[in-house]
Amino acid sequence: MPKNEKSFVDITRINAITALLAQLRENKGLKQRDIADYLHMSVGTISHYEMGITLPPIEVVIQLADFYNVSADYILCRCKNKSDYTKFIDTKLNKGISIGDAVEIMEKASRANKETLAQILKLMAVDLNNFNQK
């Protein structure tokens, strides 16, 4: 690999992934044995994932994402949002626009329009929160 190219996964990301794997497990009050049983693997393999000796293959990342109800990108430390938003991309907001369409529109919007939209979304969140508390 040429010197100026970054490796796919650098040491900082490896450390973040391994720490997150352990944190997700511990947050559920589980032991490495529990995860090993779920994945039909040895405890040593899970330990290696959490210590950064080896990284889980993509199939395991997907299984873990499903198990912890987070996105694979979250496990790979490629985003800060736990949710897998791909489930909602095709959800229609109305007859003519989906959530995915709305995201594309927001991405292309001017800074002023993004700020206006953020204010509207904050108001909607407050409204929804008040509704849910009733």
C-alpha positions in Angstrom: 0.0 0.0 0.0 1.4 3.4 -0.9 2.5 5.6 2.1 -0.1 8.3 1.4 -3.1 5.8 1.5 -4.8 5.1 4.8 -5.6 1.5 5.7 -9.3 0.6 5.7 -9.3 0.4 9.5 -6.7 2.3 11.5 -5.7 1.6 15.1 -8.0 4.4 16.4 -11.0 2.9 14.8 -10.0 -0.6 15.9 -9.8 0.6 19.5 -13.2 2.3 19.2 -14.8 -0.8 17.7 -13.4 -3.1 20.4 -14.4 -0.8 23.2 -17.9 -0.5 21.7 -18.3 -4.2 21.4 -17.5 -4.6 25.1 -19.7 -1.7 26.0 -22.8 -3.0 24.1 -22.4 -6.3 25.8 -21.9 -4.9 29.3 -24.8 -2.5 28.9 -27.1 -5.5 28.4 -25.6 -7.1 31.5 -24.2 -10.0 29.4 -21.0 -12.0 29.7 -18.8 -13.0 26.8 -20.2 -16.5 27.2 -23.7 -15.2 26.4 -22.5 -13.6 23.1 -20.4 -16.6 22.2 -23.5 -18.9 22.7 -25.7 -16.5 20.6 -23.1 -16.5 17.8 -22.2 -20.1 18.1 -18.5 -19.2 18.7 -16.0 -19.7 21.4 -15.6 -17.3 24.3 -12.0 -16.8 23.1 -13.2 -15.5 19.8 -15.4 -12.9 21.5 -12.6 -12.0 23.7 -10.3 -11.5 20.7 -13.0 -9.2 19.1 -13.2 -7.1 22.3 -9.4 -6.9 22.7 -8.8 -6.0 19.1 -6.7 -9.1 18.4 -9.1 -9.8 15.5 -12.0 -7.9 14.0 -15.3 -9.7 13.5 -16.1 -10.5 9.9 -19.0 -8.7 8.3 -21.5 -11.5 8.9 -20.8 -11.3 12.6 -21.0 -7.5 12.6 -24.5 -7.9 11.0 -25.5 -10.5 13.6 -24.3 -8.2 16.4 -26.1 -5.2 15.0 -29.4 -7.2 14.9 -28.8 -8.5 18.4 -28.1 -5.1 19.9 -30.6 -3.4 17.7 -28.1 -0.9 16.3 -26.8 -0.4 12.8 -23.7 -2.1 11.5 -22.2 1.3 10.8 -22.6 2.1 14.5 -20.7 -1.0 15.5 -18.0 -0.1 12.9 -17.8 3.4 14.4 -18.8 5.0 11.1 -21.7 6.9 12.7 -22.8 8.1 16.1 -26.5 7.1 15.7 -27.4 3.7 17.0 -30.5 3.4 14.8 -30.5 1.6 11.4 -32.3 4.3 9.4 -32.2 2.2 6.3 -35.4 0.5 7.6 -37.2 3.8 7.2 -35.8 5.2 4.0 -38.8 4.1 1.9 -41.4 5.1 4.5 -43.7 7.6 2.8 -44.3 11.0 4.6 -47.1 11.6 2.1 -48.1 10.4 -1.3 -45.1 12.1 -3.0 -42.2 12.0 -0.7 -40.4 9.4 1.3 -38.1 9.8 4.3 -35.2 9.1 1.9 -36.3 11.8 -0.4 -36.6 14.2 2.5 -33.0 13.4 3.6 -31.7 14.1 0.1 -33.6 17.4 -0.1 -32.2 18.4 3.3 -28.7 17.5 2.3 -28.9 19.8 -0.7 -30.7 22.7 1.1 -29.1 26.0 1.7 -27.7 26.8 5.1 -30.7 29.1 5.8 -33.2 26.4 4.8 -31.4 23.8 7.0 -31.6 26.2 10.0 -35.3 26.8 9.3 -35.9 23.0 9.0 -34.0 22.4 12.2 -36.2 24.8 14.1 -39.4 23.2 12.7 -38.1 19.7 13.7 -37.3 21.0 17.2 -40.8 22.3 17.6 -42.2 19.0 16.3 -40.1 17.1 18.8 -41.3 19.2 21.7 -44.9 18.7 20.5 -44.4 15.0 20.2 -42.8 14.8 23.6 -45.7 16.8 25.2 -48.2 14.5 23.4 -46.4 11.3 24.6 -46.5 12.6 28.2 -50.3 12.9 28.3 
